[in-house]
Amino acid sequence: MRAARLLALLLGMGLAACAAGSVSAQDVVRSERASFRVRDFATGLEHPWGAAFLPDGRLLVTERPGRLRIIGRDGGVSAPLAGVPEVVVQRQAGLLDVALAPDFEQTRQIYLCQAASVPDGTLTRLVTARLSADATRLEGLTTLLDATPAQSSGWNHYGCRIAFGRDGKLYLSTGDRYSDKMRSQELDDLAGKVLRLERDGRPAEGNPFLGREGARAEIFTYGHRNPQGLAVNPATGSLIEIEFGARGGDEVNLLRRGANYGWPLVSYGRDYNGSAIGTGQASAPGIEEPLRHWTPAVSPSGGNFYTGAAFPGWRGNLFLAALSPPGLVRLTMDGDRVVGEERLLWGQTRFRHVLPGPDGFLYILTDEARGRVLRLELTP
């Protein structure tokens, strides 16, 4: 009876589902390619948003209200770190992603993405700082880039995911800021884009719009709505982007230099009032097609590829943290193609981000006022 209650097969879809809120640490979840238990690894967080593992195995975690904490290898949560930048906290705004510099062990440099207030309104901001030797504070906080122009209304769609590509460049996603969808198509505007930057915030060498009049040199791709996921495919080195649609039209995209991903000209979804978006078409010539799209929506936020050894059946799979309906989406990849999908822990807890740990287990941030870090552990 308990197994039936915890694990229901969604017939005809090939998806495994489990109510995360009803799973205890003793219960085994059996998915298509792995069996695991879900444990509360850390508790006492408020809307955790971004995370990065330090070289010593501790976890650096942001909380959207503007705090940065370190979670020990035993799950203990530190006091908030000092020196964190002041952020706007309103609806989707706050302290969002965190990433380590590729040479963190030598420089202790980290990068943060946040919602920031400026005289003309709010915008997405990229900052950098050094984590102190005792890991209690940030030092040398510096603003690297403001995704201008600022917007005087609306508190949504900041994007704000950070990733380092195999080329060593920093990639930053920015949202369209919701109020004016066409910002995503305007090349003199940094909203609704994926930016490619040098580590000091300058436009990266080789960017597609360098030297083009009327276009921002930081832009790598455009036509995005609210991209909260960036991940490097370990099999190919390609950069994969994950973004929300409106009523459907969520996407996973393979990023190509200078490409247009269509928002708001085309979409596989509809607007929230049920009306057509843009042309009313799902695709058009000159617009990149998504690798995967969902209607109805799954509201995917952060995502990462699994590269550990604990779950060999998951190696190379792309995991997405889903908000609504809440759960975890596992995509089977063949190179840069999506060839399968499974839904796990479906229907109870909003997931904001997912990342593999150095122990080979999978870690999930829950989007809750009493937020947690969950750990998916291998069963015997």
Secondary structure, 3 states (H helix, E strand, C coil): CHHHHHCEEECCCCEEECCHHHCCCCCCEECCCCEEEEEEEEEEECCEEEEEECCCCCEEEEECCCEEEEECCCCCECCCCECCCCCCCECCECEEEEEECCCHHHHCEEEEEEEEEECCEEEEEEEEEEECCCCCEEEEEEEEEECCCCECCCCCCCCCCEEECCCCCEEEECCCCCCCHHHHHCCCCCCCEEEEECCCCCECCCCCCCCCCCCCCCEEEECCCEEEEEEECCCCCCEEEEEECCECCEEEEECCCCCECCCCCCCCCECCCCCCCCCCCCCCCCCCCCCEEECCCCCEEEEEECCCCCCHHHCCCEEEEEECCEEEEEEEEECCEEEEEEEECCCCCCEEEEEECCCCCEEEEECCCCEEEEEEEECC
